[in-house]
Structure formats: structure tokens, C-alpha cells
């Protein structure tokens, strides 16, 4: 069974970014003791995680998502721009390789 310890995820981020839990509690409206409890808990409510993400401007849901197996399906839209750019660059590489071979033939070198 897959286990993602959200408390460790939050705690590591807070430590790395030097987040003051008291300030986070004020900005999110979440009780200070609850903020401390979430750091040690294995789970957290999505609503609470979204509040923390919004205040810190950090996508904790994506941090969790990348830990899931790649075989899991999703209904999230795929960023086609990156895939299109990769395809365009692959075509450009093929064209440049062909031009390189033609230039090598013209100057009599072996490629």
C-alpha cells in the first residue's frame, strides 16, 4: 500500500523555507495547535492543505501527485505545449542531421 506522509512533507517545506507556524496560523485562519498537529500527522484534509498551499503559494498537491505511480490515470489536462515543442525540436534535429550529411558529402568528408 502506498503511504505518503503529509506531515513530513509539510514539515520539510516549513524547515526549508523557514516558515513561522504562528504567522502561518494567522494567515490561514487555522489554529496554531492544529498547524503543529498537521506537521506530525500522516494525513491532512484536502481543504486544509489547499488553505496552506494558497497562503504559501506552493502546490503541495503536486508534491503528493508526483509520488504516485506513473501508471495511475488522471483526468487532468495534459500540457500539450511542451509535447508540441518536443516534437518540433525532434523534426528540426532530423532536418539539421540531413543538412549536415549533405554538407559532408559536398565537401568530400565521410560522416
PyMOL commands that set and color helices and strands:
alter all, ss='L'
color gray80, all
select helices_A, chain A and resi 6-17+21-28+32-40+46-56+60-65+80-107
alter helices_A, ss='H'
color red, helices_A
deselect
rebuild
show_as cartoon
